[in-house]
Amino acid sequence: MSSIIRVGQSHFVKTRIDEDSTDRIMSCFRALAEYKQIKDIEDVFLSETKLAYTTMLVAEDKLKKDKAMEERNKSAIQVDDVIFIRQLVKKGQDKAIDEVRSL
């Protein structure tokens, strides 16, 4: 993380790291320095971040499944799409029935 700050503040990058991001990273360094004295920090860094990451992954998986279901539903054909009933066909569509029979 300190390397990210260093590179982000250098002149080699197109967009420099902003002050807010630098302050957030530095506050994490301070919290890790006081890790043994304050037990709540252990709970935040170990449990809460894992819980937040798990929640994020579950939401992402749900979005992927929803998108896959939408794609599947778009490409699904109806059961009666392939069945041609001669009595229900409009006049002039007899050629379509004959083409299906030839297949």
N, C-alpha and C positions, 0 to 999 in steps of 0.2 A: 504494500500500500504506500509505503514511503517512496518507492520508485515511481509509482503512478503520480504522486504529487510532484516529484522532481521533474519527470518528463513533461507533465502538464504545465509546469511553470517555465519550461525551457522555450527557446525560440525555434526549436525544430518542429513543433507541431503547428498545424494550421489554426486550430482553435485552442486557446489556452484554457486551463482549468479555472473555473470560477471560484470566488472566495467562499461561497456557501459549501461547495463540495470539499474544499480544503478544510474548512472548519469541521465538517462532519467526520472526515477521516481522522483529523487530529483529536476529536472528542472520543473516537473509538480507541485511539492510542492511549489517551488518558485513562479510559475505563479499563483497558487491559493492564495498565501499570498498577491500578488499584484493585486488581482482580482478587487478591488474597484477603484484603481488608473488608471488602463489601461483598457479601454473599448474593445479593440481588443481581449483581452484574453477571454472576455465573448463570443464574436462572434466565436472564435476558439473552445472553449470548448463546447459551446451549439449547435451552428449551423453546423459548419464544421464537428465535430465528428459524429453528427446525419446523415449528408449527406453521409459521408464516410461509416457509418454502413449500411445505406439504400442501397447504391450502392453495397456493399459487399453481402447483402442479396438477391438483385435482381440477381446478377451474380450467386450466389449459386442456387437459384431457377431455373434459366435458365439451369444450368448444370444438375440439377435433372430431369427437363422436357426432355432435350435432351437425357439423359440416358434412361428414361422411354420410349421415342419414339423409340429408337434403340431396346430396348427389345421387344416392341410391334411389331415392324416390323420384327424382327427375328422369332417370334413365329406365325406370321400371315400366314394363309394358303391361297393359291390362289383360286379364285372362281372355276376355271376349274379343280382343283385337284381331286375333288370328282366325277366329271362327266366322265363316261366311255362310249365312243362311239365305238361300236363293229367294225365298218368299219375302224377305225383309230388305232385299237389295233394291235400290232405286233403279229406275229404267236407265239404261246406258252404262251401267257398271258391270254388265255381264262379262266384259273383257277382263276385268280384274279377277273375277272368279275363275275364269278359264286359265289365266296366268298362274294363279295359285295352284290349281290342279296339275298344271304341267310341271311345277316344281316338285 
